Amino acid sequence: MFQYFVLLDRCYASVSPLPSNDTSFNLFVSCSVDQLTTVLENGDSQKACFYFPAFRFIEQQNQTISTYYLHCITRLCERSTCSSFKRCSRKKRSVETTVVQDSITEPSMLTVAIRAKTESSFLPKDEALTGAQTDGKGASVGLGIAVAVLIVIGVTAIFMAASFYRKLKRLR
């Protein structure tokens, strides 16, 4: 059984592969989740999963293909300590001392590129009749799920690297 869980502290989209870009859209920040973002799993197992509908940034609206980047700040924490980072219902004035031990990792940034292509209004007649291009919701959900899968893969890679590093460190 694994002793570490994956916790996403913050996930946001931006037009730049650099995490420090000013133009960004928060998908969720700790306990504050955008209305369109659905968090399926976070801090409860070795994976984190969420999805959101596909969108375009205003500055890319006239481009045929636009790219935005999904950035997530992730942590690996012990099963017993992950829940302390997920407390959302505490009042602002309440003060609680939390001792951070070796049971939690420093936050790490994970970035994934997402490309969106505009649909052409000049579709061939047989393509237009098939209905394949008419349902935008299915494509949005599919893109959101694809992004979530990429995040899970990235977070799993981080987890495996951290686990391998700990084992290697113990052998020395």
ChimeraX attribute file (.defattr): number of C-alpha atoms within 10 A of each C-alpha:
attribute: neighborCount
match mode: 1-to-1
recipient: residues
	/A:1	3
	/A:2	9
	/A:3	13
	/A:4	25
	/A:5	23
	/A:6	26
	/A:7	28
	/A:8	26
	/A:9	20
	/A:10	19
	/A:11	21
	/A:12	17
	/A:13	24
	/A:14	22
	/A:15	22
	/A:16	18
	/A:17	16
	/A:18	11
	/A:19	19
	/A:20	10
	/A:21	11
	/A:22	10
	/A:23	11
	/A:24	18
	/A:25	14
	/A:26	16
	/A:27	23
	/A:28	21
	/A:29	15
	/A:30	14
	/A:31	13
	/A:32	11
	/A:33	15
	/A:34	14
	/A:35	9
	/A:36	12
	/A:37	15
	/A:38	16
	/A:39	16
	/A:40	10
	/A:41	15
	/A:42	18
	/A:43	25
	/A:44	15
	/A:45	16
	/A:46	20
	/A:47	21
	/A:48	23
	/A:49	20
	/A:50	21
	/A:51	21
	/A:52	20
	/A:53	17
	/A:54	18
	/A:55	14
	/A:56	18
	/A:57	15
	/A:58	7
	/A:59	10
	/A:60	14
	/A:61	12
	/A:62	10
	/A:63	12
	/A:64	11
	/A:65	13
	/A:66	18
	/A:67	18
	/A:68	20
	/A:69	20
	/A:70	26
	/A:71	25
	/A:72	26
	/A:73	19
	/A:74	24
	/A:75	23
	/A:76	26
	/A:77	22
	/A:78	19
	/A:79	18
	/A:80	11
	/A:81	18
	/A:82	22
	/A:83	13
	/A:84	9
	/A:85	14
	/A:86	16
	/A:87	10
	/A:88	10
	/A:89	7
	/A:90	9
	/A:91	7
	/A:92	6
	/A:93	6
	/A:94	6
	/A:95	8
	/A:96	7
	/A:97	5
	/A:98	9
	/A:99	6
	/A:100	9
	/A:101	8
	/A:102	9
	/A:103	14
	/A:104	16
	/A:105	15
	/A:106	10
	/A:107	15
	/A:108	14
	/A:109	15
	/A:110	17
	/A:111	21
	/A:112	15
	/A:113	16
	/A:114	17
	/A:115	12
	/A:116	16
	/A:117	11
	/A:118	12
	/A:119	12
	/A:120	9
	/A:121	7
	/A:122	7
	/A:123	11
	/A:124	9
	/A:125	8
	/A:126	8
	/A:127	11
	/A:128	13
	/A:129	11
	/A:130	9
	/A:131	9
	/A:132	11
	/A:133	14
	/A:134	13
	/A:135	9
	/A:136	13
	/A:137	11
	/A:138	13
	/A:139	15
	/A:140	16
	/A:141	15
	/A:142	16
	/A:143	20
	/A:144	21
	/A:145	17
	/A:146	14
	/A:147	21
	/A:148	20
	/A:149	17
	/A:150	17
	/A:151	24
	/A:152	18
	/A:153	14
	/A:154	18
	/A:155	26
	/A:156	17
	/A:157	12
	/A:158	18
	/A:159	19
	/A:160	12
	/A:161	12
	/A:162	15
	/A:163	16
	/A:164	12
	/A:165	12
	/A:166	11
	/A:167	11
	/A:168	10
	/A:169	9
	/A:170	8
	/A:171	7
	/A:172	5
